[in-house]
Amino acid sequence: MTGRDGGEMGNAAKGALAGAFQGAGLSERHREILEEAAALFAERGYAATSVRDIGERVGLLGGSLYHYIKSKEELFVRIHDIALQIAEDRIRAAIAPLSQPWDRLEAACVALTEIQLDPGSLTMPLMKDFALVPLQIRERLVKKRDSFEQMFRDLIAAVPLDPALDRGVYRLLLLTLLNNVSSWYRPGGMTAEEIGRQIVRIFRHEATKSCATYADRERTEL
C-alpha cells in the first residue's frame, strides 16, 4: 500500500486540481468549491460525501452553494473527467518525443505508474471509487474512460506483437495491472519508473527472429 490516509489524499486532490483551473474563467470561489469537493471525494468516497459536507467545508449552504454547482453527481463527473484529462495530458507529453512503438508504450506505462503512485495524483482515489457510484453516474464516467483507453489502444496497435496474442485482451490485462499497482506497491523498493519498465518488459511478446527460426526448424523436422 502507499500509506496515504484520507487527509493526505484530500490535500493531494486539491493540489492536483489547482493548476487545472488556471485560465478556465472560474472565480476564485468557484475554484475553491471544486478543489474542496475533490478533497472530500478523495477522502471519503462518492457515497459518503454529501452536498452539505461540501458546503460546510467552504462555508456555503443551501442556495448559495447551488449557485456554483448543479448537483453532487454533476460535480463528481466533472472532477473525475478533469482528473483523467490531467493524466492523459501527462502521458501524451511523455510519449510525444518518441517515435519507436515499444518506446512509446513503455513511456506511457511508466507515466501511468507514476500517476498511480504519485501522492499528488487525484486519478487513483477517483478510479477506486468507480464501482461504488450509482449506475447512471458510472455510465457517464465510462465515456471519459473510453477516451482515455483509446490512447492505449492506439499505442498497442502500433507495437509488433506476436500475432497469436489478442490485442484487446492484452490491453485489458496491461491496464488492469497498471491501474492496481498502488494496491501492492511498497515504498523503499523499486521506483515507479522501474516498475513501469519491468511491466512492459514482461508484456513484450514480439514475433522475434529466433521464434520464427525455431518454428521453421520444427516444420522441417516434421
N, C-alpha and C positions, 0 to 999 in steps of 0.2 A: 504494500500500500504506500501511497505517497505521504501519508501522515497529515493531510490537510484537514482541519476541522471546519465546521460551518462558518465560523468567523473569518478564517483565512480565505475561504472560497468567496465569501461575500465581499471582502476587501479587494480580492483579485478581480471579481466581476466588475466592480466599479472602475478599477483601473483599466480593464480591458476595453470598456465601452467609452471611456473618456475621450480617447483620440478619434473614435469613430464618428462622434457627433460634431467634431470641429467642422465648420463650414457647412453644416446641414441646415442652417437657417432657424435653429431652435433657440428659444430663450434659455437663459441660464437656469431658470426654474424648471423648465421642461426637461432639460438635460439631467438635472438633479433627480427628478422623479424617475426617469428611465434608469439611471445608474443605481438608485436605491432599490428599485424594483428588481433589477438584475441581481443585486446583492441578496435580496430576500429569496428569490427563486433558487439561487445557488446554495444558500444556507439551509433552507427548509424544504425545497422542492415545490412543485406546482400546487399540489393538493393542499399543503399546509400553509400556503401563503394566501392571504385574503386582500381585497382592495383596502379594507380597513387597516390592515397591517402596513400596507404601503403608505397610506395616508398618515398614519401615526409616525412613521419613520421620517416623513418630510414635513410634518406639521400642517397637513391639509386634510379636511374631512368633507364628506358629502359632496355637494355640487361643485365646490372649489376644485376638488381633485378630478372630477369628471370633465372639467373644462379642458384638461390635458390628456385624459385617456378615455377610451370608449368602454372598455371592459378589461377584466383580468385576462381573458382569453386573447383579445387583440394585443394586449401588452406582451404576453408570453410569446406569441407568434412573432411579433416584431423583434423582440430581443433575441430569440432563437435564430431568426434569419440574419440578423446583424452579426451574431457570433460566428455563424457558418461562413458568412461573406468575409469576415476578417481572416478566418482560417484559410479560405480559398485564395484570398489575395496573397497571403504569406506563402502558400505552396507555389502559386504561379510565379511569384518573384524568385523562388528558389530554383525552379526549372527553366526559367527564361534564358539564362546564358548558355544552356547546354543544348547539344544537338543529337547526341547518341541516345537511342531509345532506352537502353538499360541505365545509362547515367541519369536520364530524366526521371525514370521510375524510382531509382534509388534516392534521388534528391527529394522527390515528393514523399516517399516513405519516411525519410529522415525528418523532413519538416513536420509531417503529421505526428510522428512520435514525439518530437519536441513540443508540439502544441498540446498533446495529451498529458505530458508530464510537466508542463510549464505552470508554476503556481499562479501566474498572471493570466492564464487562459480561462475563458468562460465556456469554451466549447465542451469540455469534459463534463462538468456538472449538468449542463442542459441536456446533453446526449444521454446521460444516465437516467434522466427523468422521463425520457421519451415514452416508455412503456406504461407509465403511470398517469399520463394525461388522458382526458376523455377522447373517445374515438374521433369525434368530429374535429377536435383540435389536432389530433395525430394526422389526420388526412391532409390538413393544411401544411403541417410541418414536412410531410413527405415530399411535397413539391420542391422545396428548397434542398432537401437531402438528395433528391434525384438529380438536381442541377449540380450539386457538389460531386456526386459519384460519377457524373459524366466525364469529369476531368480525369478520373482514374480509368474509366472505360477507354478513353482516347489514348492514355499512356500505355495501357496494357495491349491495346490493339496494335500498337507500333512495335512492340518487342517481338523478337523471333522465337516464340515459344515452340516447344515440341508440339507438333500437330495433333498428338494424341490427347492433349490437355484441352479441356473446355474452358474458354476464357471467362465465361460467366461465373462458373464455379471458382475459378482461380481468383477473380476479383472479389467475390464474396468472402472467401477464406482469408484473403490478404487484408481486406478492410476490417473484418471481424477481429483479427489478431491485432491490428494497429489500434483499433478503437477501444480495445480492452487491455492495452498494455499497462495502464495505471492500476489494474486490479492485482497484478503480480509483481510490479516493479518494486525494488528495494533500493533506497539511496545508498551510495557508497560503493556500488559495483560498477557495471558498465554505464557509460553515459548514454543519454538519449540518442545521440548521433551514432554511437557504436551499436546500439540495439537496432536502430533502423537499418543500418548497413548489414547486420547479421541476418535480419529478416529477409532482405532482398537476396542475399547470398543463398539462403535456404530455398527461396522461391524461384531461383533462377534455373529453369529447366529448358535449356536450349537443345535443339536438334544438332548436336555437335558432330564434327567430322569423325571423331572416334566412334560415336554411336552408329553412324552410317556405315563405317568400315566394318564394325562388328556385325551389323545386320547383313551386309553383303557377304561376309565370310560364312555366316550361317546358311544363307541361301545357296552358296556354292557347295557347301558340305552336304546339303540335302540333295 
